[in-house]
Amino acid sequence: MTHPHLFAAAVLAITLLTTGAANAAIAPGDDVVVGIATDDDSCDRWVAARAANRDATRRVDEYLTVTWMQGYLSGANMTHAYADPKTAVALPSAVRISAWLDKACKDEPRTPMFFLADKLMKELQKRP
């Protein structure tokens, strides 16, 4: 039987190795994608992305944010499920994530997306 922490350690090791190789190719002054593929991953960017008169860049920001949130939630869900399969939760759709972010960003406008993703995961885990 495979130990769940062994799998997580292997994934982390592969990620660190490939990230290190990628970082070696980055030169000073290069544009680098960090976090969720934006230079400002706070709610301010989300609010701008959701504005009624938005351009293509804002629509891409919205898509990237929701996609990143889905990936984070999925990864967190599986990490918990490896430790205890009964802790797996149903994940919300992109539409529900967007609605949740709209409210969360109204309530906490300068909060980074990473913290909001973690907050949403904890809320999902508390549901019966």
PyMOL CGO cylinders between C-alpha atoms (Angstrom):
from pymol import cmd
from pymol.cgo import CYLINDER

trace = [
    CYLINDER, 0.00, 0.00, 0.00, 1.34, 3.41, -0.97, 0.3, 1, 1, 1, 1, 1, 1,
    CYLINDER, 1.34, 3.41, -0.97, 1.66, 5.93, 1.82, 0.3, 1, 1, 1, 1, 1, 1,
    CYLINDER, 1.66, 5.93, 1.82, -0.21, 9.18, 0.92, 0.3, 1, 1, 1, 1, 1, 1,
    CYLINDER, -0.21, 9.18, 0.92, 2.60, 11.40, 2.19, 0.3, 1, 1, 1, 1, 1, 1,
    CYLINDER, 2.60, 11.40, 2.19, 5.06, 9.60, -0.09, 0.3, 1, 1, 1, 1, 1, 1,
    CYLINDER, 5.06, 9.60, -0.09, 2.97, 10.53, -3.12, 0.3, 1, 1, 1, 1, 1, 1,
    CYLINDER, 2.97, 10.53, -3.12, 2.73, 14.17, -1.99, 0.3, 1, 1, 1, 1, 1, 1,
    CYLINDER, 2.73, 14.17, -1.99, 6.49, 14.27, -1.39, 0.3, 1, 1, 1, 1, 1, 1,
    CYLINDER, 6.49, 14.27, -1.39, 7.15, 12.88, -4.87, 0.3, 1, 1, 1, 1, 1, 1,
    CYLINDER, 7.15, 12.88, -4.87, 4.90, 15.49, -6.48, 0.3, 1, 1, 1, 1, 1, 1,
    CYLINDER, 4.90, 15.49, -6.48, 6.58, 18.25, -4.49, 0.3, 1, 1, 1, 1, 1, 1,
    CYLINDER, 6.58, 18.25, -4.49, 10.05, 17.01, -5.45, 0.3, 1, 1, 1, 1, 1, 1,
    CYLINDER, 10.05, 17.01, -5.45, 9.17, 16.89, -9.15, 0.3, 1, 1, 1, 1, 1, 1,
    CYLINDER, 9.17, 16.89, -9.15, 7.64, 20.37, -8.96, 0.3, 1, 1, 1, 1, 1, 1,
    CYLINDER, 7.64, 20.37, -8.96, 10.71, 21.81, -7.25, 0.3, 1, 1, 1, 1, 1, 1,
    CYLINDER, 10.71, 21.81, -7.25, 13.07, 20.17, -9.71, 0.3, 1, 1, 1, 1, 1, 1,
    CYLINDER, 13.07, 20.17, -9.71, 11.19, 21.37, -12.78, 0.3, 1, 1, 1, 1, 1, 1,
    CYLINDER, 11.19, 21.37, -12.78, 10.67, 24.83, -11.30, 0.3, 1, 1, 1, 1, 1, 1,
    CYLINDER, 10.67, 24.83, -11.30, 14.37, 25.11, -10.58, 0.3, 1, 1, 1, 1, 1, 1,
    CYLINDER, 14.37, 25.11, -10.58, 15.18, 24.22, -14.18, 0.3, 1, 1, 1, 1, 1, 1,
    CYLINDER, 15.18, 24.22, -14.18, 12.71, 26.80, -15.43, 0.3, 1, 1, 1, 1, 1, 1,
    CYLINDER, 12.71, 26.80, -15.43, 14.09, 29.49, -13.11, 0.3, 1, 1, 1, 1, 1, 1,
    CYLINDER, 14.09, 29.49, -13.11, 17.60, 28.94, -14.47, 0.3, 1, 1, 1, 1, 1, 1,
    CYLINDER, 17.60, 28.94, -14.47, 16.37, 30.10, -17.89, 0.3, 1, 1, 1, 1, 1, 1,
    CYLINDER, 16.37, 30.10, -17.89, 14.89, 33.38, -16.59, 0.3, 1, 1, 1, 1, 1, 1,
    CYLINDER, 14.89, 33.38, -16.59, 17.02, 36.42, -17.23, 0.3, 1, 1, 1, 1, 1, 1,
    CYLINDER, 17.02, 36.42, -17.23, 16.88, 39.70, -15.30, 0.3, 1, 1, 1, 1, 1, 1,
    CYLINDER, 16.88, 39.70, -15.30, 14.17, 41.91, -16.75, 0.3, 1, 1, 1, 1, 1, 1,
    CYLINDER, 14.17, 41.91, -16.75, 12.10, 38.99, -18.08, 0.3, 1, 1, 1, 1, 1, 1,
    CYLINDER, 12.10, 38.99, -18.08, 8.39, 39.01, -17.40, 0.3, 1, 1, 1, 1, 1, 1,
    CYLINDER, 8.39, 39.01, -17.40, 7.69, 36.24, -14.91, 0.3, 1, 1, 1, 1, 1, 1,
    CYLINDER, 7.69, 36.24, -14.91, 4.31, 34.74, -14.10, 0.3, 1, 1, 1, 1, 1, 1,
    CYLINDER, 4.31, 34.74, -14.10, 3.77, 34.56, -10.36, 0.3, 1, 1, 1, 1, 1, 1,
    CYLINDER, 3.77, 34.56, -10.36, 0.84, 33.24, -8.34, 0.3, 1, 1, 1, 1, 1, 1,
    CYLINDER, 0.84, 33.24, -8.34, -2.23, 33.17, -10.50, 0.3, 1, 1, 1, 1, 1, 1,
    CYLINDER, -2.23, 33.17, -10.50, -0.67, 34.62, -13.64, 0.3, 1, 1, 1, 1, 1, 1,
    CYLINDER, -0.67, 34.62, -13.64, -1.19, 38.25, -12.70, 0.3, 1, 1, 1, 1, 1, 1,
    CYLINDER, -1.19, 38.25, -12.70, 1.05, 40.87, -11.20, 0.3, 1, 1, 1, 1, 1, 1,
    CYLINDER, 1.05, 40.87, -11.20, -1.64, 41.77, -8.66, 0.3, 1, 1, 1, 1, 1, 1,
    CYLINDER, -1.64, 41.77, -8.66, -3.60, 38.82, -7.35, 0.3, 1, 1, 1, 1, 1, 1,
    CYLINDER, -3.60, 38.82, -7.35, -5.81, 40.75, -4.95, 0.3, 1, 1, 1, 1, 1, 1,
    CYLINDER, -5.81, 40.75, -4.95, -9.53, 41.43, -5.08, 0.3, 1, 1, 1, 1, 1, 1,
    CYLINDER, -9.53, 41.43, -5.08, -8.92, 44.79, -6.77, 0.3, 1, 1, 1, 1, 1, 1,
    CYLINDER, -8.92, 44.79, -6.77, -7.94, 42.94, -9.91, 0.3, 1, 1, 1, 1, 1, 1,
    CYLINDER, -7.94, 42.94, -9.91, -10.96, 40.62, -9.62, 0.3, 1, 1, 1, 1, 1, 1,
    CYLINDER, -10.96, 40.62, -9.62, -13.34, 43.58, -9.28, 0.3, 1, 1, 1, 1, 1, 1,
    CYLINDER, -13.34, 43.58, -9.28, -11.81, 45.19, -12.37, 0.3, 1, 1, 1, 1, 1, 1,
    CYLINDER, -11.81, 45.19, -12.37, -12.07, 41.91, -14.26, 0.3, 1, 1, 1, 1, 1, 1,
    CYLINDER, -12.07, 41.91, -14.26, -15.77, 41.68, -13.42, 0.3, 1, 1, 1, 1, 1, 1,
    CYLINDER, -15.77, 41.68, -13.42, -16.57, 45.28, -14.41, 0.3, 1, 1, 1, 1, 1, 1,
    CYLINDER, -16.57, 45.28, -14.41, -19.33, 45.76, -16.97, 0.3, 1, 1, 1, 1, 1, 1,
    CYLINDER, -19.33, 45.76, -16.97, -17.19, 47.64, -19.51, 0.3, 1, 1, 1, 1, 1, 1,
    CYLINDER, -17.19, 47.64, -19.51, -14.19, 45.35, -19.47, 0.3, 1, 1, 1, 1, 1, 1,
    CYLINDER, -14.19, 45.35, -19.47, -11.70, 44.67, -22.22, 0.3, 1, 1, 1, 1, 1, 1,
    CYLINDER, -11.70, 44.67, -22.22, -10.29, 41.32, -23.36, 0.3, 1, 1, 1, 1, 1, 1,
    CYLINDER, -10.29, 41.32, -23.36, -7.46, 41.50, -20.82, 0.3, 1, 1, 1, 1, 1, 1,
    CYLINDER, -7.46, 41.50, -20.82, -9.95, 41.77, -17.97, 0.3, 1, 1, 1, 1, 1, 1,
    CYLINDER, -9.95, 41.77, -17.97, -11.93, 38.79, -19.26, 0.3, 1, 1, 1, 1, 1, 1,
    CYLINDER, -11.93, 38.79, -19.26, -8.70, 36.77, -19.38, 0.3, 1, 1, 1, 1, 1, 1,
    CYLINDER, -8.70, 36.77, -19.38, -7.90, 37.86, -15.80, 0.3, 1, 1, 1, 1, 1, 1,
    CYLINDER, -7.90, 37.86, -15.80, -11.32, 36.62, -14.68, 0.3, 1, 1, 1, 1, 1, 1,
    CYLINDER, -11.32, 36.62, -14.68, -10.87, 33.30, -16.48, 0.3, 1, 1, 1, 1, 1, 1,
    CYLINDER, -10.87, 33.30, -16.48, -7.36, 32.78, -15.08, 0.3, 1, 1, 1, 1, 1, 1,
    CYLINDER, -7.36, 32.78, -15.08, -8.48, 33.59, -11.55, 0.3, 1, 1, 1, 1, 1, 1,
    CYLINDER, -8.48, 33.59, -11.55, -11.43, 31.18, -11.61, 0.3, 1, 1, 1, 1, 1, 1,
    CYLINDER, -11.43, 31.18, -11.61, -9.33, 28.47, -13.25, 0.3, 1, 1, 1, 1, 1, 1,
    CYLINDER, -9.33, 28.47, -13.25, -6.59, 28.94, -10.67, 0.3, 1, 1, 1, 1, 1, 1,
    CYLINDER, -6.59, 28.94, -10.67, -9.18, 28.77, -7.86, 0.3, 1, 1, 1, 1, 1, 1,
    CYLINDER, -9.18, 28.77, -7.86, -10.58, 25.53, -9.32, 0.3, 1, 1, 1, 1, 1, 1,
    CYLINDER, -10.58, 25.53, -9.32, -7.08, 24.04, -9.42, 0.3, 1, 1, 1, 1, 1, 1,
    CYLINDER, -7.08, 24.04, -9.42, -6.30, 25.14, -5.88, 0.3, 1, 1, 1, 1, 1, 1,
    CYLINDER, -6.30, 25.14, -5.88, -9.57, 23.75, -4.53, 0.3, 1, 1, 1, 1, 1, 1,
    CYLINDER, -9.57, 23.75, -4.53, -9.10, 20.49, -6.42, 0.3, 1, 1, 1, 1, 1, 1,
    CYLINDER, -9.10, 20.49, -6.42, -5.54, 20.08, -5.13, 0.3, 1, 1, 1, 1, 1, 1,
    CYLINDER, -5.54, 20.08, -5.13, -6.50, 20.92, -1.55, 0.3, 1, 1, 1, 1, 1, 1,
    CYLINDER, -6.50, 20.92, -1.55, -9.47, 18.57, -1.76, 0.3, 1, 1, 1, 1, 1, 1,
    CYLINDER, -9.47, 18.57, -1.76, -7.32, 15.67, -2.98, 0.3, 1, 1, 1, 1, 1, 1,
    CYLINDER, -7.32, 15.67, -2.98, -4.61, 16.36, -0.41, 0.3, 1, 1, 1, 1, 1, 1,
    CYLINDER, -4.61, 16.36, -0.41, -7.16, 16.05, 2.39, 0.3, 1, 1, 1, 1, 1, 1,
    CYLINDER, -7.16, 16.05, 2.39, -8.79, 13.03, 0.73, 0.3, 1, 1, 1, 1, 1, 1,
    CYLINDER, -8.79, 13.03, 0.73, -5.47, 11.15, 0.61, 0.3, 1, 1, 1, 1, 1, 1,
    CYLINDER, -5.47, 11.15, 0.61, -5.20, 11.51, 4.37, 0.3, 1, 1, 1, 1, 1, 1,
    CYLINDER, -5.20, 11.51, 4.37, -8.87, 10.68, 4.98, 0.3, 1, 1, 1, 1, 1, 1,
    CYLINDER, -8.87, 10.68, 4.98, -11.19, 9.88, 2.04, 0.3, 1, 1, 1, 1, 1, 1,
    CYLINDER, -11.19, 9.88, 2.04, -14.22, 10.95, 4.09, 0.3, 1, 1, 1, 1, 1, 1,
    CYLINDER, -14.22, 10.95, 4.09, -12.95, 14.56, 4.04, 0.3, 1, 1, 1, 1, 1, 1,
    CYLINDER, -12.95, 14.56, 4.04, -13.40, 14.98, 0.27, 0.3, 1, 1, 1, 1, 1, 1,
    CYLINDER, -13.40, 14.98, 0.27, -15.99, 17.63, -0.56, 0.3, 1, 1, 1, 1, 1, 1,
    CYLINDER, -15.99, 17.63, -0.56, -18.04, 18.53, -3.63, 0.3, 1, 1, 1, 1, 1, 1,
    CYLINDER, -18.04, 18.53, -3.63, -16.42, 21.49, -5.35, 0.3, 1, 1, 1, 1, 1, 1,
    CYLINDER, -16.42, 21.49, -5.35, -18.37, 24.48, -6.68, 0.3, 1, 1, 1, 1, 1, 1,
    CYLINDER, -18.37, 24.48, -6.68, -18.77, 25.32, -10.36, 0.3, 1, 1, 1, 1, 1, 1,
    CYLINDER, -18.77, 25.32, -10.36, -16.98, 28.23, -12.01, 0.3, 1, 1, 1, 1, 1, 1,
    CYLINDER, -16.98, 28.23, -12.01, -20.19, 30.27, -11.78, 0.3, 1, 1, 1, 1, 1, 1,
    CYLINDER, -20.19, 30.27, -11.78, -20.47, 29.63, -8.03, 0.3, 1, 1, 1, 1, 1, 1,
    CYLINDER, -20.47, 29.63, -8.03, -16.79, 30.42, -7.49, 0.3, 1, 1, 1, 1, 1, 1,
    CYLINDER, -16.79, 30.42, -7.49, -17.27, 33.72, -9.35, 0.3, 1, 1, 1, 1, 1, 1,
    CYLINDER, -17.27, 33.72, -9.35, -20.30, 34.63, -7.21, 0.3, 1, 1, 1, 1, 1, 1,
    CYLINDER, -20.30, 34.63, -7.21, -18.40, 33.69, -4.04, 0.3, 1, 1, 1, 1, 1, 1,
    CYLINDER, -18.40, 33.69, -4.04, -15.43, 35.84, -5.11, 0.3, 1, 1, 1, 1, 1, 1,
    CYLINDER, -15.43, 35.84, -5.11, -17.73, 38.77, -5.90, 0.3, 1, 1, 1, 1, 1, 1,
    CYLINDER, -17.73, 38.77, -5.90, -19.00, 38.74, -2.31, 0.3, 1, 1, 1, 1, 1, 1,
    CYLINDER, -19.00, 38.74, -2.31, -15.64, 37.97, -0.71, 0.3, 1, 1, 1, 1, 1, 1,
    CYLINDER, -15.64, 37.97, -0.71, -13.92, 40.77, -2.63, 0.3, 1, 1, 1, 1, 1, 1,
    CYLINDER, -13.92, 40.77, -2.63, -16.66, 43.22, -1.69, 0.3, 1, 1, 1, 1, 1, 1,
    CYLINDER, -16.66, 43.22, -1.69, -16.16, 42.28, 1.98, 0.3, 1, 1, 1, 1, 1, 1,
    CYLINDER, -16.16, 42.28, 1.98, -12.33, 42.10, 1.88, 0.3, 1, 1, 1, 1, 1, 1,
    CYLINDER, -12.33, 42.10, 1.88, -11.10, 44.17, -1.11, 0.3, 1, 1, 1, 1, 1, 1,
    CYLINDER, -11.10, 44.17, -1.11, -7.32, 43.93, -0.57, 0.3, 1, 1, 1, 1, 1, 1,
    CYLINDER, -7.32, 43.93, -0.57, -7.18, 40.24, 0.31, 0.3, 1, 1, 1, 1, 1, 1,
    CYLINDER, -7.18, 40.24, 0.31, -4.86, 38.15, -1.90, 0.3, 1, 1, 1, 1, 1, 1,
    CYLINDER, -4.86, 38.15, -1.90, -6.54, 35.37, -3.88, 0.3, 1, 1, 1, 1, 1, 1,
    CYLINDER, -6.54, 35.37, -3.88, -4.45, 32.70, -2.19, 0.3, 1, 1, 1, 1, 1, 1,
    CYLINDER, -4.45, 32.70, -2.19, -6.00, 33.54, 1.18, 0.3, 1, 1, 1, 1, 1, 1,
    CYLINDER, -6.00, 33.54, 1.18, -9.48, 33.64, -0.32, 0.3, 1, 1, 1, 1, 1, 1,
    CYLINDER, -9.48, 33.64, -0.32, -8.94, 30.24, -1.95, 0.3, 1, 1, 1, 1, 1, 1,
    CYLINDER, -8.94, 30.24, -1.95, -7.96, 28.79, 1.40, 0.3, 1, 1, 1, 1, 1, 1,
    CYLINDER, -7.96, 28.79, 1.40, -10.93, 30.47, 3.07, 0.3, 1, 1, 1, 1, 1, 1,
    CYLINDER, -10.93, 30.47, 3.07, -13.34, 29.00, 0.50, 0.3, 1, 1, 1, 1, 1, 1,
    CYLINDER, -13.34, 29.00, 0.50, -11.85, 25.53, 0.97, 0.3, 1, 1, 1, 1, 1, 1,
    CYLINDER, -11.85, 25.53, 0.97, -12.35, 25.77, 4.73, 0.3, 1, 1, 1, 1, 1, 1,
    CYLINDER, -12.35, 25.77, 4.73, -15.96, 26.88, 4.20, 0.3, 1, 1, 1, 1, 1, 1,
    CYLINDER, -15.96, 26.88, 4.20, -16.58, 23.92, 1.90, 0.3, 1, 1, 1, 1, 1, 1,
    CYLINDER, -16.58, 23.92, 1.90, -15.12, 21.52, 4.47, 0.3, 1, 1, 1, 1, 1, 1,
    CYLINDER, -15.12, 21.52, 4.47, -17.46, 22.83, 7.18, 0.3, 1, 1, 1, 1, 1, 1,
    CYLINDER, -17.46, 22.83, 7.18, -20.58, 22.10, 5.14, 0.3, 1, 1, 1, 1, 1, 1,
    CYLINDER, -20.58, 22.10, 5.14, -22.50, 18.95, 6.09, 0.3, 1, 1, 1, 1, 1, 1,
]
cmd.load_cgo(trace, "trace")
